[in-house]
Amino acid sequence: MHAIKDSVHDHVPVTPLAADLLDTPLLQRLRHIKQLSTVRLVYPSASHTRFEHSLGVYHLASRALEHLDATDEEARHVRAAALLHDVGHGPYGHQTEGVLVRHLDRTHDEVADVLAGSAAADALRAHDVSPERVAGLVDGRGPLGDLVSGAVDVDRMDYLVRDAHHTGVPYGTIDHERLVRELRRVDGGGGSESRTTGTANGAGGGGDGLALAEGNVRTAEALLVARGLMNWTVYRHHVSRVAGAMLELAAERLLAGGLPATAFARMADHDLLVALRDRVPDLGRRIEYRDLYKRAVWAGIDAVPEAYVGLPFEESRAAAREVADRAGVEPTQVVVDAPSPPTFRESGARVVVDGAVRRLADVSELVSAVRAVERDQWRLGVYAPAEHRAVVADAAVAVLGLPDRVARHG
């Protein structure tokens, strides 16, 4: 078994199966998809890729399996799922997730069709690993699916520490070694015992899956707080949101111009930039050279009518066209960015407290505090070129029914 040097986890031992998977086109493509997509327009050093992140997730999964009483067969499948968990991403990762959902009716976690007929699937079968079972684990299914996609999974453990490392911010620092060491398997059904801890699965524990062992409420809270801090300072930075909204609009125009959605999904970041430069030059040039639209309106959730919280893409475009018409500018020069209400998957993390498996939200006062801050941080954005943002701001306030006190011309 050889090892690969990683900037976060030092040397990562690689099994023969992992080595074969790493050489397949599905994983090599991830070398050309940046982990932080448009966030790197804010933090210039955040140039790390989903390839290295996938290697880190594989490493943490391997470490966790040492403490989870897994069979060799289970371990092979989990390690493969950890390594392949991001192959379903389109170009720019999460920034084009909505495009995949609207045009291919799948999220990046649904990789069964992506694996089908691929060299990665051939490599899996050659090592007696089922591609279908691996796809299920990537989607969080099965007794160990929580390890790959759950409330306390190795995916978020790696991206928090890796993103903090490459952006240079301290907020994503977590004790990932303790987290992987303290995860335990728990069986469903009231009063059943964990395979490894003998703890009772009491009220609020849920079905089969993973929980943090006794004495780890603070460990789970640290993960929750780290995710919150990274959301507020990195992942939802307003510049990244503006660029991401422009990118989504440009991608939709690219597909409307005849590019097949299946071809779009196979692109890497640079492929998309080239295509946008050629076919959607007004937005493509701005995205490539960071000549972004500016915030015309930046409104908190208490100032926004409920109908404009969590607008689907088509409805947000309809609102943008109405604002543009009132402002007297081209529809492509207005973007309405109305995200869904904030949620925190980590609040559903399971922890053993006094011998019973409980949800973190039921045993931690920090959860409600973080939720309150998340709500306070939510913003509706209306973006436009700098020369139009004043008139667009006035039009948006009128069209969207916002109070005059909202932040304008940000």
N, C-alpha and C positions, 0 to 999 in steps of 0.2 A: 504493500500500500504506500503510495507516495503522498506528498502534502503540497498544498498551494499556499503561498504567502499572501496573507490578507492584511489590509491596513488597519482593521479593527480587531480581528480575532487571532492575529499572528498566523501560525501555521495551521491549516485546515487539512486533516487527513482525508484522503479521497479513496473510496472503494473502487474496485474495477467497474461496477455498474455506473457509479457516478462519473468516472473518467470517460466511459463510453457516451453517457448522456451529454456531458459538457461539450463533446465534439460534434453534436448534431446541430443542424441548421436552426432548430427551434430555440436552443439555448444560445448559440452564437449570435443570433439576431439581437438578443438582449444586451450584448455589448454596445449596441448602437441606439439604445433607448435609455435616456437619462432617468435616474431614479426620481429626481425632483422637478422634472419638466420645466414649467415656467418659473418656478421658485429660483432657478439659477440666474434669472434676470435680476434678482435682488441680492443673492449671495453668490458672487462670482466663483468661489471655490467649490461650489456644490455641483461638480461635474461627474460625480460617481454614477454608475450605471446599474440597471436591474440585473445584469449578469453577476456583478460582485455581491449585490444584495442577495441574490438567489443562493450563492455560495455560502453566505453568512447564515441564511435561514437553514440551509442543509446542515451546517456545523452545529447550530444550536439545537436542531432537532436530534442530531446524533447524541449530543450531550444529555438532552432530556431523556432519551430512550434508555440511557444507562441506569435511570432511577425509576423506570415505569413498568418493570416486570413484563416486557414485551417479548413475544416469540421472535425467532429469527425471521420468519415470514412477515410478521407485522412490521418489524424494523426495516426490512428491505422496502416495503411499500411506503412507509412513512418517509424514509429518507428520500426516495424518488419523488414523492409528492412535494416535499419541501423544496427540492431542487427545481421542480417544474412548475411551481405554483404561480409564476408570473408569465408563463408563455402565452396566455390568452390576452395579454395587454395589446392594445393598438399603439400607434405612434404617440408619443407624449403621455403614455400611461393613463392615469386617472383623468387627465384633461380631455380625453376623447372617449371616456367610458360611455357617456350619453349617446354618442354617435353609434357605438356598437349595439347598445340596447335598442335604439330606434330602428336601425337598419338590419341588424342580424339577430335581434331578439335574444341576446345573450350578454352576460357580464363577463369580466375577465376571469372570474372564478370558475366559469363553466368551460372546461378545457377538453371535454370528451371529443368534440368534433375537430378541435385543433390537433389533438394527438392522433386521431384516426388516420391510418395510412402513412404516418410519418416515420422517419428514421428513428425518432425517439421511441415510438411504440415498438419498433423492431428490436431496439436495444433492450427495452423492458422485457419483452418476451424471451429474448435470448438469455436473460438472467432469471427466468421463471417468476416474473413480476407482471401482474395483470394491469394493462393500461386503463381498463374500465374502473378497477378498484382504486388506482392512483387518482383518476379524475374525481371519484367520489370523495377521497380524502382532501383534495384541493378545495372542494366545495364544502368541506366541513362535515362530511358524513362519516359514519362509522365510529366505533368506540374511541379511536385515537384521532378522529377528525378535528377535535378541538385543538390539538397541538399545532396543526397547520393553519386552521381558520377558526378561531374561537375568541372568547373574550380575553384570554391570556395566552396568546399564541406566539410562536417563535418568529412569525412574520413581523409583528409590531415590535417585539424585543429587538430584532436586528435593525429595523429601519429607524427606530428612535435613536439608538446609539450611533448608527452610521450617519444619519442625517445631521445629528448634532456635531459629530466629528468633522464632517465635510463643510458644514456651514460655519463652524467655529463658535456656535452658541452653546452654553452649558446646560440648556433646559432639558434635553433628552437623556441626560445621564441617569441610568437606572442600574440596579444590581442584577444584570441578566444572568449571572452565574448562580445567584441564589434562586432566582425565579425558575430556571430549568431544573435545579436540584430539588426544589420543594414541590414540584407538580406531582400529583398522585392520581391514580385511576380510582374512580368511584362508580359503583353500580347503581342502577336505577331501582326505584321501589322503596317505600318507607322502611327504614330500619335495616336495609341490606348493608353489608360490610364492604369496605374498599378492599381490593385485592392486595394492597401493599401496606395500608396503615391500620386496618381493622376499625376505622372510625365509622360511626353510624351515619347513614345518609338520611338526615332528618328533614323536617319541613323546609320547603324552599330550595331543596337541593336539585330538583329536576331529574333528568334521566341519566343514562350512562354518559361518561365523559371524564373530564379532568377537573381537579380542584387543587388549590394550594393547601398544603398541610397545615396542621394546627400551629398557631403562632405567627401567621403571615398576613394578617389584616393590613398591617403597616406596609408590607411588601406590595400588596395589591394597590393600596392607596398611592404609593410612590409611582407606580406605573400609570395610574389614572391622572395624577397631577402632571407627570412628565408629558403625557399625551396632550393634556390641556395647554400647557405652556408652549409646546411645539405648535399646536394649532394656532394659538393667538399670535405668536411671533414669527413663525416660519410658514406653515402650510397655508394659512389664510391671509398672508400679507396682501395688502390691497393691490400692489403692483402685479403680483402673481395672479390675483383674481381678475384684474383687467385683461392681462395677456391671455389667460385661460378662456375667458368669455369671448375674446376676439378670435382665438384659435378655433373654438367650437363653431362659431359662426362661419369662419372661413372654410372649415372642413365640410360643413353642410353645403356650402356653395360649390365646393369641389365635387361632392357626390351628385349634386343636382346637375352639374355639368357633364355627367356621364361616367365618372369613375366608379367601377363596381365596388360595392361595400366590402366584398371579400378581398379585393386587391388593397383597399385602404387598410384593412385590419392587419395585413402582412407587412405594411410599411415600417421602416425605422424612422427615427426623428428627422434625419437629413433627407430622406425620401419625401417626407411630407413638406418640408421647407422648400425643396426644389419644385414640387408640384404646385404649391401655393404661389411661389414666385412667378411661375409660368402661367397659371390659370386663374388665380385670384390675386393679381398683383397689388391691388390697393391695400388689402389686408396683409398679404404675404410679406410685402416689403416692410411694413410697419412691425410685424412680429419678428422678422429676421434681424432688424436693426434697432429694436427696442424703441421705436418711435410710436409709443402707445397712446391710445385715447386717454383722456383725463377724467377724473371723477367730476361729474356735474352735480350728482346727488349722492349722498352717503347717509342713509337713514336707519336708525335703530328700530328694533322690532316693535316697540310701543308706538312708533309714529307711522307704522305701515298698516293699511287695511288688511285684514286677514286674507282677503282674496288674492293679495299679491305676495304672500309668503309661500315659498315653494312652488313657483310657477313652472309648469312643464315648458320645454323648449319652444314649442309652437305658440303657446300663449304668451311667453315672454317676447317672442318676435312680433306677435300681433300688437302687444303693448308698445314695443319699440317703434313700430310703424306709425302708430297713432301719435306718439310723442313727436316723431320726426315730422309728420304732417303738420302738426300744430306749430312746430318750431321753424318750418320751412326749409328743412335740410333733407338730404338723401336718406332713405331708410337704413342703408348700410352704415351710416354715420352715427347711429344710435344703438347702444346695447343696453338692454335691461337685464340685470343680473340679480335674480331673486331666489337665493338658495333655500333648500328645505330647512325646517327648524332643526337646531342642533340636537344630536343624539350622541350618547357615549356608550359604546358596546362594552367598554371595560366595567361599567357599573353592574353588569350582569355576571362578572367574574364570580366563581364559586370558591369559597374558602371554608376550611374546617374551623368551627368555633365551638368550644366545649363539647367536642365529639360529634357535632352535627354539621352537615354540609349546608352552608347558607350563602345567599347571594350577597355580594359586597354592598349593594344598595340597602340591604336590610340591617347591616351591622356597622355602617360607616357614616358618620355625619358629614364627612368630606364630600361624599357623592352629591348631596343636595347643594353644597356650596359651589362645587365645580359646575354643576348644571346651571346654577344661577349666573355664574360668570359667563358660561357659554351663551346663555340667552342674552346677557348684556352685551356680548361681543358681536352678536349677529348684526349684519348690515345688508340692506338693499342698496345695490349700486346702479346708477345710471351713468353710462360712459359715452363720451363724444370727443371728437378732435378739439384741441385746445381753443381754436378760434370760434367754436360753436357752443362751448359748454355753458355759457351764461344763458343763452336763449333756450338751449335744451333743458337746463335746470328749471327755468320758469315753466316750460311746457310740461315737464315731467311732474312737477308739483301739482299742476292743474289736472292733468290726465289721470294720474294715479291717486288723486285725492289725498295728497300729503299735506301736513300742516306747514305753514310758512316758516316755522322755526327750524325745519330740518337743515342739516349742513349742506351748503351748496358750494359749487365752484371750488371743491376741495383741492 
